[in-house]
Amino acid sequence: MAAARRSGDLVMHELRAREAWSQRDYSAARNIAGIAVTLADEAEDHHAWWNMTFLQAECFREEGNLEAALSTARELGKLGITSESDALGARVHTLTAICLQGLGHLDAAVQAAEAAVQRAARVNGAPELQIDAHRALIAAQAESDRLDDAWTTCLGLSTLITSAIHAQTAGKAYWVIGNVAFMRHQVDDGTRFHRMAAEQLSPNNDLELWAHFNRASAALRLTAGVVDAETLECIERAEVASSIVGGTERDQLQLSLARAHWLLLTGQLNAAIERLRPICAEGSVLSKQTEGEANLLLGQALVARDEELEALAHFETSEQCFEHAGAHDRAAHVREIVAGMRA
């Protein structure tokens, strides 16, 4: 009876943790999952223990605690149950890659995502697992300036998108392909894939994801120099959605960065600098590559206002951030800007 009751308690806590996750109450989901982990350990239910521990790692990621998420993922990766299952291994490597990218360790993120793609490919009938792994690899490749590699991976990803795939999963896939297109200055392709993503991602289904997509789409459009009504609409949609769902401090800073970039490209220098200074001051909250981008934009805005001494300090920080993240091409671009100023 005691064992049956304990098993019932375990199932109840698993369901409660999943429900809290679906409601985006990540702190509650993580805490309830922790109880489930203890119950699963006592019941020697290794699969339940693994799944609830992985859920804790995902909660850490959503809460912005990437170090804890990465640590948990790595511990799971050492287990025999993970090494024996390609499906579990793919999930761990994918999460590891996402965390490493967010922490600015881009070379390591690429390696982890490559392992995720390899293991996911060996799992039959799991296209969404394969799509998630491809998305992680594309994001890491693109962030580390391996755009040709990223586009090749995009072509592989496109073959996995079928009518049987869940709309939200398809939307995320189109989203990341559009990102790479914009980064390769294929503006028409980027616009087309992001429109396809928008058709699949509904604010009614997931408002937070809708906010993230529009923010990211705006950022990539701006980086590609697309300053039009559609870009502004993306920013405004993200701001409205974020005002409702909130988000982490990192989310808010990234959204403010997109608005600042818009202000800079539309010649509103004072307003852009006013936004960029606090973003750069809180740069440690961001990934290294995003911190580098924020300092690059602030440096450019200051140069446009003939404040070159302060601009040089931000360019130096930008270069260091890009180098630390492994985005060497962007670091070289910053050095070229500085060399031009000094010449």
PERA-V201442 format. One record per residue. N is the residue number from 1. RES is the residue in one letter. PHI is phi in degrees with one decimal (999 if undefined). OMEGA is omega in whole degrees, 0 to 359 (none if undefined). Layout:
n=N res=RES phi=PHI omega=OMEGA
n=N res=RES phi=PHI omega=OMEGA
This chain:
n=1 res=M phi=999 omega=182
n=2 res=A phi=-63.0 omega=180
n=3 res=A phi=-65.3 omega=179
n=4 res=A phi=-64.9 omega=180
n=5 res=R phi=-65.9 omega=179
n=6 res=R phi=-63.5 omega=178
n=7 res=S phi=-63.7 omega=177
n=8 res=G phi=-64.2 omega=177
n=9 res=D phi=-63.0 omega=180
n=10 res=L phi=-62.9 omega=180
n=11 res=V phi=-59.7 omega=180
n=12 res=M phi=-60.6 omega=182
n=13 res=H phi=-71.0 omega=174
n=14 res=E phi=-60.9 omega=180
n=15 res=L phi=-64.5 omega=179
n=16 res=R phi=-64.0 omega=179
n=17 res=A phi=-64.1 omega=179
n=18 res=R phi=-64.9 omega=179
n=19 res=E phi=-65.2 omega=178
n=20 res=A phi=-62.2 omega=177
n=21 res=W phi=-61.9 omega=181
n=22 res=S phi=-64.9 omega=178
n=23 res=Q phi=-88.6 omega=181
n=24 res=R phi=63.7 omega=172
n=25 res=D phi=-93.7 omega=191
n=26 res=Y phi=-68.4 omega=178
n=27 res=S phi=-63.7 omega=178
n=28 res=A phi=-64.1 omega=180
n=29 res=A phi=-60.3 omega=181
n=30 res=R phi=-66.4 omega=181
n=31 res=N phi=-67.0 omega=179
n=32 res=I phi=-66.7 omega=177
n=33 res=A phi=-61.4 omega=177
n=34 res=G phi=-61.6 omega=176
n=35 res=I phi=-64.1 omega=179
n=36 res=A phi=-62.1 omega=178
n=37 res=V phi=-60.2 omega=179
n=38 res=T phi=-62.8 omega=180
n=39 res=L phi=-64.6 omega=179
n=40 res=A phi=-66.0 omega=178
n=41 res=D phi=-63.3 omega=179
n=42 res=E phi=-64.9 omega=181
n=43 res=A phi=-85.7 omega=183
n=44 res=E phi=55.9 omega=176
n=45 res=D phi=-95.3 omega=189
n=46 res=H phi=-67.4 omega=180
n=47 res=H phi=-69.2 omega=178
n=48 res=A phi=-64.9 omega=178
n=49 res=W phi=-59.3 omega=182
n=50 res=W phi=-63.9 omega=184
n=51 res=N phi=-63.4 omega=180
n=52 res=M phi=-72.6 omega=176
n=53 res=T phi=-67.7 omega=177
n=54 res=F phi=-65.3 omega=177
n=55 res=L phi=-61.8 omega=176
n=56 res=Q phi=-59.0 omega=179
n=57 res=A phi=-62.5 omega=179
n=58 res=E phi=-64.6 omega=177
n=59 res=C phi=-65.0 omega=176
n=60 res=F phi=-56.3 omega=180
n=61 res=R phi=-60.9 omega=182
n=62 res=E phi=-66.9 omega=178
n=63 res=E phi=-80.5 omega=180
n=64 res=G phi=90.2 omega=179
n=65 res=N phi=-92.5 omega=186
n=66 res=L phi=-69.1 omega=179
n=67 res=E phi=-62.7 omega=180
n=68 res=A phi=-67.0 omega=179
n=69 res=A phi=-62.3 omega=180
n=70 res=L phi=-65.2 omega=180
n=71 res=S phi=-60.2 omega=180
n=72 res=T phi=-65.3 omega=179
n=73 res=A phi=-61.2 omega=181
n=74 res=R phi=-66.1 omega=177
n=75 res=E phi=-63.5 omega=177
n=76 res=L phi=-64.1 omega=181
n=77 res=G phi=-64.7 omega=181
n=78 res=K phi=-82.3 omega=188
n=79 res=L phi=-81.6 omega=179
n=80 res=G phi=-61.5 omega=180
n=81 res=I phi=-61.9 omega=179
n=82 res=T phi=-77.4 omega=181
n=83 res=S phi=-66.8 omega=182
n=84 res=E phi=-84.7 omega=183
n=85 res=S phi=-120.5 omega=178
n=86 res=D phi=-65.2 omega=180
n=87 res=A phi=-64.6 omega=179
n=88 res=L phi=-67.3 omega=179
n=89 res=G phi=-61.8 omega=179
n=90 res=A phi=-62.8 omega=179
n=91 res=R phi=-62.7 omega=181
n=92 res=V phi=-65.5 omega=181
n=93 res=H phi=-64.4 omega=179
n=94 res=T phi=-64.1 omega=179
n=95 res=L phi=-63.7 omega=178
n=96 res=T phi=-59.2 omega=180
n=97 res=A phi=-62.5 omega=180
n=98 res=I phi=-61.8 omega=180
n=99 res=C phi=-66.5 omega=180
n=100 res=L phi=-61.7 omega=177
n=101 res=Q phi=-63.0 omega=180
n=102 res=G phi=-62.3 omega=179
n=103 res=L phi=-87.7 omega=176
n=104 res=G phi=87.8 omega=179
n=105 res=H phi=-100.0 omega=194
n=106 res=L phi=-73.0 omega=180
n=107 res=D phi=-62.4 omega=179
n=108 res=A phi=-66.4 omega=178
n=109 res=A phi=-63.4 omega=178
n=110 res=V phi=-61.0 omega=181
n=111 res=Q phi=-62.2 omega=180
n=112 res=A phi=-64.7 omega=181
n=113 res=A phi=-68.6 omega=176
n=114 res=E phi=-61.3 omega=177
n=115 res=A phi=-64.3 omega=179
n=116 res=A phi=-62.3 omega=180
n=117 res=V phi=-62.3 omega=181
n=118 res=Q phi=-62.6 omega=182
n=119 res=R phi=-74.2 omega=179
n=120 res=A phi=-64.2 omega=181
n=121 res=A phi=-63.9 omega=181
n=122 res=R phi=-89.2 omega=181
n=123 res=V phi=-99.8 omega=181
n=124 res=N phi=-75.9 omega=175
n=125 res=G phi=65.6 omega=180
n=126 res=A phi=-131.3 omega=183
n=127 res=P phi=-62.7 omega=181
n=128 res=E phi=-69.5 omega=174
n=129 res=L phi=-62.1 omega=180
n=130 res=Q phi=-67.0 omega=178
n=131 res=I phi=-63.1 omega=179
n=132 res=D phi=-59.8 omega=179
n=133 res=A phi=-65.3 omega=178
n=134 res=H phi=-62.0 omega=179
n=135 res=R phi=-61.0 omega=179
n=136 res=A phi=-64.1 omega=180
n=137 res=L phi=-67.7 omega=180
n=138 res=I phi=-60.4 omega=181
n=139 res=A phi=-61.9 omega=181
n=140 res=A phi=-68.2 omega=178
n=141 res=Q phi=-63.0 omega=182
n=142 res=A phi=-65.4 omega=181
n=143 res=E phi=-63.7 omega=182
n=144 res=S phi=-94.1 omega=174
n=145 res=D phi=68.9 omega=177
n=146 res=R phi=-94.3 omega=190
n=147 res=L phi=-70.0 omega=177
n=148 res=D phi=-66.8 omega=177
n=149 res=D phi=-61.4 omega=181
n=150 res=A phi=-62.5 omega=181
n=151 res=W phi=-68.2 omega=176
n=152 res=T phi=-61.5 omega=178
n=153 res=T phi=-66.3 omega=176
n=154 res=C phi=-60.6 omega=180
n=155 res=L phi=-63.3 omega=175
n=156 res=G phi=-66.5 omega=179
n=157 res=L phi=-62.5 omega=184
n=158 res=S phi=-60.6 omega=180
n=159 res=T phi=-73.0 omega=181
n=160 res=L phi=-89.1 omega=183
n=161 res=I phi=-87.1 omega=179
n=162 res=T phi=-125.6 omega=180
n=163 res=S phi=-65.6 omega=180
n=164 res=A phi=-81.0 omega=182
n=165 res=I phi=-76.0 omega=177
n=166 res=H phi=-57.7 omega=185
n=167 res=A phi=-55.7 omega=182
n=168 res=Q phi=-66.6 omega=178
n=169 res=T phi=-65.4 omega=177
n=170 res=A phi=-62.3 omega=179
n=171 res=G phi=-60.6 omega=179
n=172 res=K phi=-64.2 omega=179
n=173 res=A phi=-66.8 omega=177
n=174 res=Y phi=-60.1 omega=180
n=175 res=W phi=-59.5 omega=184
n=176 res=V phi=-70.6 omega=176
n=177 res=I phi=-65.2 omega=176
n=178 res=G phi=-61.6 omega=178
n=179 res=N phi=-56.3 omega=182
n=180 res=V phi=-65.9 omega=178
n=181 res=A phi=-58.9 omega=178
n=182 res=F phi=-61.7 omega=181
n=183 res=M phi=-66.1 omega=176
n=184 res=R phi=-89.7 omega=180
n=185 res=H phi=63.0 omega=172
n=186 res=Q phi=-93.1 omega=191
n=187 res=V phi=-62.1 omega=180
n=188 res=D phi=-62.7 omega=178
n=189 res=D phi=-64.9 omega=179
n=190 res=G phi=-60.3 omega=179
n=191 res=T phi=-62.7 omega=182
n=192 res=R phi=-63.6 omega=182
n=193 res=F phi=-70.0 omega=178
n=194 res=H phi=-70.4 omega=174
n=195 res=R phi=-67.0 omega=176
n=196 res=M phi=-63.9 omega=178
n=197 res=A phi=-63.8 omega=182
n=198 res=A phi=-61.9 omega=179
n=199 res=E phi=-68.5 omega=183
n=200 res=Q phi=-92.7 omega=183
n=201 res=L phi=-94.7 omega=183
n=202 res=S phi=-105.9 omega=176
n=203 res=P phi=-63.9 omega=178
n=204 res=N phi=-71.2 omega=181
n=205 res=N phi=-85.8 omega=184
n=206 res=D phi=-155.8 omega=184
n=207 res=L phi=-67.9 omega=180
n=208 res=E phi=-66.1 omega=177
n=209 res=L phi=-63.4 omega=178
n=210 res=W phi=-60.2 omega=177
n=211 res=A phi=-63.7 omega=180
n=212 res=H phi=-62.4 omega=181
n=213 res=F phi=-62.4 omega=182
n=214 res=N phi=-65.4 omega=176
n=215 res=R phi=-63.3 omega=181
n=216 res=A phi=-66.2 omega=179
n=217 res=S phi=-62.8 omega=178
n=218 res=A phi=-61.6 omega=182
n=219 res=A phi=-61.5 omega=180
n=220 res=L phi=-69.8 omega=177
n=221 res=R phi=-61.7 omega=181
n=222 res=L phi=-66.0 omega=178
n=223 res=T phi=-61.2 omega=178
n=224 res=A phi=-83.0 omega=178
n=225 res=G phi=80.5 omega=180
n=226 res=V phi=-89.1 omega=182
n=227 res=V phi=-113.5 omega=183
n=228 res=D phi=-139.1 omega=183
n=229 res=A phi=-63.3 omega=180
n=230 res=E phi=-66.8 omega=178
n=231 res=T phi=-65.8 omega=179
n=232 res=L phi=-62.0 omega=179
n=233 res=E phi=-63.2 omega=176
n=234 res=C phi=-60.4 omega=180
n=235 res=I phi=-60.9 omega=183
n=236 res=E phi=-66.0 omega=177
n=237 res=R phi=-63.5 omega=179
n=238 res=A phi=-64.5 omega=181
n=239 res=E phi=-65.8 omega=179
n=240 res=V phi=-64.9 omega=180
n=241 res=A phi=-62.5 omega=181
n=242 res=S phi=-67.2 omega=178
n=243 res=S phi=-65.7 omega=180
n=244 res=I phi=-90.9 omega=186
n=245 res=V phi=-91.1 omega=181
n=246 res=G phi=78.7 omega=182
n=247 res=G phi=120.4 omega=181
n=248 res=T phi=-75.0 omega=177
n=249 res=E phi=-60.4 omega=178
n=250 res=R phi=-62.7 omega=179
n=251 res=D phi=-58.4 omega=183
n=252 res=Q phi=-65.4 omega=179
n=253 res=L phi=-66.4 omega=180
n=254 res=Q phi=-66.1 omega=177
n=255 res=L phi=-67.8 omega=177
n=256 res=S phi=-63.5 omega=178
n=257 res=L phi=-64.5 omega=178
n=258 res=A phi=-62.4 omega=178
n=259 res=R phi=-63.8 omega=179
n=260 res=A phi=-63.4 omega=179
n=261 res=H phi=-62.4 omega=176
n=262 res=W phi=-59.2 omega=180
n=263 res=L phi=-61.0 omega=180
n=264 res=L phi=-64.5 omega=183
n=265 res=L phi=-71.2 omega=177
n=266 res=T phi=-98.0 omega=173
n=267 res=G phi=79.7 omega=180
n=268 res=Q phi=-92.6 omega=191
n=269 res=L phi=-62.6 omega=183
n=270 res=N phi=-61.7 omega=180
n=271 res=A phi=-67.0 omega=179
n=272 res=A phi=-64.4 omega=181
n=273 res=I phi=-64.4 omega=179
n=274 res=E phi=-61.2 omega=177
n=275 res=R phi=-79.9 omega=188
n=276 res=L phi=-72.3 omega=182
n=277 res=R phi=-59.6 omega=178
n=278 res=P phi=-66.8 omega=177
n=279 res=I phi=-63.9 omega=179
n=280 res=C phi=-66.1 omega=179
n=281 res=A phi=-64.8 omega=179
n=282 res=E phi=-100.7 omega=188
n=283 res=G phi=-58.2 omega=182
n=284 res=S phi=-64.8 omega=178
n=285 res=V phi=-72.9 omega=183
n=286 res=L phi=-86.2 omega=170
n=287 res=S phi=-66.3 omega=183
n=288 res=K phi=-61.1 omega=182
n=289 res=Q phi=-69.1 omega=178
n=290 res=T phi=-73.8 omega=175
n=291 res=E phi=-61.6 omega=177
n=292 res=G phi=-63.1 omega=179
n=293 res=E phi=-64.5 omega=180
n=294 res=A phi=-62.7 omega=180
n=295 res=N phi=-69.1 omega=176
n=296 res=L phi=-63.3 omega=180
n=297 res=L phi=-64.2 omega=179
n=298 res=L phi=-65.0 omega=177
n=299 res=G phi=-60.3 omega=180
n=300 res=Q phi=-65.0 omega=179
n=301 res=A phi=-65.5 omega=180
n=302 res=L phi=-68.3 omega=176
n=303 res=V phi=-61.4 omega=179
n=304 res=A phi=-63.5 omega=178
n=305 res=R phi=-102.6 omega=177
n=306 res=D phi=61.6 omega=175
n=307 res=E phi=-111.6 omega=192
n=308 res=E phi=-72.9 omega=182
n=309 res=L phi=-63.0 omega=178
n=310 res=E phi=-66.8 omega=180
n=311 res=A phi=-60.8 omega=181
n=312 res=L phi=-60.5 omega=179
n=313 res=A phi=-63.5 omega=180
n=314 res=H phi=-73.4 omega=175
n=315 res=F phi=-63.8 omega=179
n=316 res=E phi=-63.1 omega=177
n=317 res=T phi=-62.3 omega=180
n=318 res=S phi=-59.7 omega=180
n=319 res=E phi=-59.8 omega=180
n=320 res=Q phi=-62.3 omega=180
n=321 res=C phi=-64.6 omega=181
n=322 res=F phi=-64.1 omega=179
n=323 res=E phi=-63.7 omega=180
n=324 res=H phi=-60.5 omega=182
n=325 res=A phi=-79.6 omega=184
n=326 res=G phi=89.8 omega=178
n=327 res=A phi=-90.7 omega=191
n=328 res=H phi=-69.9 omega=179
n=329 res=D phi=-64.4 omega=179
n=330 res=R phi=-70.0 omega=175
n=331 res=A phi=-62.4 omega=178
n=332 res=A phi=-63.8 omega=178
n=333 res=H phi=-61.3 omega=179
n=334 res=V phi=-65.6 omega=179
n=335 res=R phi=-62.1 omega=178
n=336 res=E phi=-64.4 omega=178
n=337 res=I phi=-61.7 omega=181
n=338 res=V phi=-64.2 omega=179
n=339 res=A phi=-60.8 omega=178
n=340 res=G phi=-64.7 omega=178
n=341 res=M phi=-65.6 omega=184
n=342 res=R phi=-75.6 omega=178
n=343 res=A phi=-71.6 omega=none
